[in-house]
Amino acid sequence: MSQSQIVDSWNMKKSRLLIVTDDANVGGTYRVSEQLVSGLTRFFDVQFACAFNSKNAASRIAIATAGVRMHDYKVSEGNLERSTFAFSEAEELLENADPEMLLLIEAAEIWSLLALKEAAKRRAIPYVTAINLLSADCLERFTQLREQAIEAMQGAHAIIFVSNASKLRFEALFPQIGGHRYAIANSCPDQFFLRAGDEVRRAVRKALAIGDHELVFSTAARVEPRKGQILCLEALERIRKSGGISGIRLLLAGGGGTGHVRELQKAIETKALSDHVIFLGPRDDIPKLLEASDVFVLTSRAEGMPLSIIEAMAKGCPVIATDVDGIPEQIDQSSGILVPSPSWSEAACVAAIADAMTFMQRNLEARLGMGKCARERAMRLFGEDRMIREYADVLFTAAPSGQDLERERKGSWHRRFSGPEKASAISSISDVLSDFRQTLTSMVNGKPGRLAGAEQYARWELKKGAVIDFSDPVQCWSHARSGWHQTEPDGVWSDGTVSVIKLKMRRRTKNLRITFDLTPFVPPGHRQKTDVVINGREVASWDFDVHARALRTVDVSMRREGRLAEIQLIHRAPTSPQAVGFGDDSREIAVFLHEIRLELDTHWISRVLGRFLR
């Protein structure tokens, strides 16, 4: 009997589980997280942390409505520097959620959520990490983070992979990392297996100006080089040149960076495919698009176990896909066609894609048979309940309740409080006495009654004369929150219309003087304006008409807040360098922050207690 079945039988008290993902784009990794958040509430007291944004707003509302507590954790795979060095944010998340264990659903291979893992280790919170993608060249990137990433993986209670291929690759790349490793295939939400009627198929095709008898290939993936949409376009161009493109349409669904999207649109035009390819951009109606499709195509250069293939199979679509990573574990000869990986030969891959598309065009009976087999295979292998139970079984090995299942089942208080448990309790009393000095210190720091507060937060607390260097990733991400790009040699650029900084003083203070050393982005003929809001009060408004380094100082009364200053820089005219002819940088930037310098007047009680504790 599995541990999840034991819990079902004995109705154990649920352990507090915090699920965290760094997929901020509502891609496959985020959608796996959605399924786990919903399904694991059966076994655990679940909370969910992700970066709140407009893309996942509807999902977050649904999750919160179901009673799951949400946390806005502004970390994403798009900014690994923040994910690695934002220790203060990681500590705040764990402080607020107070979990007994973590499940980390990772979008950035081995580089995800490194600061959070470090914070969890310091608090002795077990974490299980789920790696959704592991490319063959992962160690060649971010070499400066390699040691930290390896330590984080060594500290994991267990590592989950979405395919056996990824698990085997990990074992080859990291033979020095032991511990528990599992392969758990992704799954498809139950609603994907529901088939809509022909009315939906006809309505979608009509809206897209596609005829009832045209053959529709579709692909749904983020627009980026790894997803290989260009290979599909090259295959379609090959079919066009051979004279066989009549009656074929290709639907391309997915969003991405401005540059990648522009390149894809340009390729459609230059390959003379505009009459046959419909670029849809990001869509939230993928199930309906699949109902209108005849064949699903995914020509990725690297993958984990893509949800898009499972979802297409659930809708009865045969699949054409590259033979990479976990994809061969998804489809077989009866449910689709595997083409060679482009890493072996890109030309051979493109030729095979074209041949597979032509086969689907010419063989209706085989295509329909593959679609039927694909649906049956998805129902058999990729049901949601199977994935939820397999994750639950792994998590129960990390949960406090999982360690004491048999003892709880017997229900003897004397058994539960004897031997090692009794010795541990006596040791805890000794720890409380020895932590008395820490308690006083934490009271000075504004956290009365918390024994470990002072040491955990000391490195991010600021004192008189402090200087924050925003070119240093550790210093930057100890204080920067949303609205900043990655650090550069001399500082960090703002990102978008609002940039947030949190400053935490070591002691209570009455007045605070903050000097900003910055350079505004002011192209010729433009002006830049930034309003400064601190703890909800507007304290300054800066106007810049030249692109030159400048100092700006604000004075803030801290009588109400005492120790915490939350700064919002509201940029009225952020500008893309690309839009004004400065290269191809499409970021919306306003100011480049070099340093922040602090002068403060501490509260007399804090000064007296500070001298006493020293």
Residue, then its C-alpha position, 0 to 999 in steps of 0.5 A: m500500500s502506498q503512503s498516499q493510500i495510508v493517508d486516505s485510510w487513516n485520515m491523517k492531519k495534513s502537513r503544510l506544503l508550499i508549492v512554488t514555480d518560477d514559470a511566469n509565462v503560464g507555460g507548461t511548467y506553470r500548468v503542471s503547477e496548477q494541476l498539482v496545487s489542485g490535486l495535492t490539496r487532497f493530501f496536504d494543506v497547500q499554499f502556492a507561490c508564483a510571480f503575480n501578473s496579468k497572464n496568470a490572473a485568471s488562474r490565480i483567481a480560480i486557485a484562491t477561490a478554491g481556498v488555496r492561500m497565494h503568495d506573490y513571489k516575484v521570481s522567474e526563469g527570465n531573471l535567474e540572477r534574482s532567483t539566485f540572489a534574492f535571499s531576503e525575498a526567499e526568507e520573507l516567503l518562508e516567514n509568511a507561508d511557514p511551510e513544513m516542506l516545499l515542492l519546487i516546480e522548476a522552469a530553468e533546469i538546474w538553475s531555478l530558485l537557488a535563493l529559496k533552496e538556500a533559505a529552506k536549508r537554513r531553516a531545515i525545511p525539506y524540499v522536493t524539486a521537480i525539473n521540467l527540462l534538462s538539456a544536454d548543454c545545461l552545464e555550459r551555461f551560467t558556469q558561475l552558478r554551477e557550484q551553487a546549483i550543485e549544492a542546492m540539488q545535493g540538499a534536496h530531499a528528492i528530485i523528480f524528472v518528467s521523463n526517464a530520459s531526463k533522469l538518465r541524463f541527470e545521472a550522467l551529468f551529475p554522478q556525484i549527486g546521490g539521493h532519491r530520484y524519480a521519473i514522474a510523467n506529466s499529465c493532462p487535466d481531465q477536461f482535455f479528454l472531453r470532446a466537443g461536437d462538430e459545431v465547435r470544429r466548424a465554428v473555429r475554422k470559420a472564424l479563422a477562414i479555414g475550409d471544412h476540407e482543408l488539412v489543418f496542422s497546429t502547433a502551440a509553444r512559446v516562440e523561442p529558438r528552442k521550440g523550433q517553429i522555424l523548422c516547421l516553416e522550412a518543412l512547409e516551404r519544402i512542400r510548397k516547392s514540391g507543389g504539394i501545399s494545396g489544401i494545407r494550413l498551419l496554425l502557430a499559437g504562442g507568444g514570445g519575445t518581440g525579437h523572436v516573434r518578429e523573426l518568425q513573422k518575417a520567415i513566414e513572409t520570406k518563405a511565401l507561406s502567408d496564405h498557408v500559415i496563420f500566426l495566432g500569437p498567445r491564446d487561451d483557447i488551445p482546446k478549441l484550436l485542437e478540436a479544429s486541428d487534424v494533426f499536431v506538430l512540435t519540432s522542438r530542439a529540446e524538451g522535457m515532457p511537453l504538455s502540448i503533446i499530451e493535450a493534443m493526444a487527448k483530443g485525438c490528434p496524431v502527432i509529428a514531433t522531434d525525437v528529443d528527450g521525453i517525447p519518445e516516451q509520449i508517442d509510439q508508432s501507432s499514435g504519431i511520427l517521430v522525426p530525427s532530432p535537429s541536433w543530429s542533422e537539421a537538414a534531415c530533420v526538416a526533410a523528415i518533417a515534410d515527409a511526415m506532413t505529406f504522409m498525413q495529407r495523403n493517408l486519411e485512414a492512417r491519420l484517423g487511426m493514429g488519432k484514435c490510438a493517440r487518445e487511447r494512449a493518453m487516457r491510459l498513460f497521462g491521466e491526472d490522478r496518476m501524476i497526483r498520486e505519484y507526487a504525493d507518494v514522494l512528498f510523504t517521504a519528506a512530510p513530518s506526518g510521513q515520518d510518523l505514519e505508523r506511530e500516529r496510526k497506533g495512537s499511543w501518546h506515551r509511544r510518541f513522547s519517549g526515547p528520541e522524542k523525549a531527549s529532543a524535547i529536553s534539548s529544545i528547552s535548553d535551546v530556548l534558554s540559550d536563545f534568550r539573547q537572540t530574543l532581545t535582539s529580535m525585539v530591537n529588530g521589530k520581531p518580538g518573540r521570534l527567536a531566530g529573526a535577528e540572525q536570519y535577517a542581519r545581512w539585509e538590515l541597514k544601518k547609518g551610512a549604508v551604501i547599496d551597490f546595485s551592480d552587486p547581484v547580492q546587494c541588488w536583489s537583497h533590496a530590489r523587488s519588481g520592476w528591475h532587469q538583471t544587474e550590469p557592471d555599474g548598476v541595474w536598469s528599471d523595467g516597465t512603469v513601476s520599480v520597487i525597492k524595500l529597505k529594512m533598517r537594523r533599528r527603528t528610525k525617526n527620519l531617513r535620508i535616501t540619496f539615489d545615484l542614477t542615470p535617467f534614459v533620456p534620448p534626444g528630444h525626450r524627457q523622463k519623469t519619475d515620481v517617488v512614493i515611499n510607504g504610500r506617500e509621494v515624497a518627490s517628483w523628478d524631471f530629467d531632460v538630459h541623459a547624464r548621471a545625477l544624484r537625487t535626495v529625499d527625506v522621509s519621516m519614519r515615525r509610523e513605519g519605524r524600520l521598513a521603507e518601501i520605495q516605488l519609483i513610478h516612471r511616467a515615460p519609460t522608453s524602449p531603446q529600439a523604439v528610438g533607434f538605439g539598437d534592438d533592445s526592446r526593454e522599457i527602461a527609465v532609470f539606471l540605478h547605481e547606488i543608494r546611500l542612507e542617513l538615518d536618525t534611530h529611535w532612542i530606545s533602539r540606541v540604548l538597547g543596541r548598546f546594552l546588547r553589544 
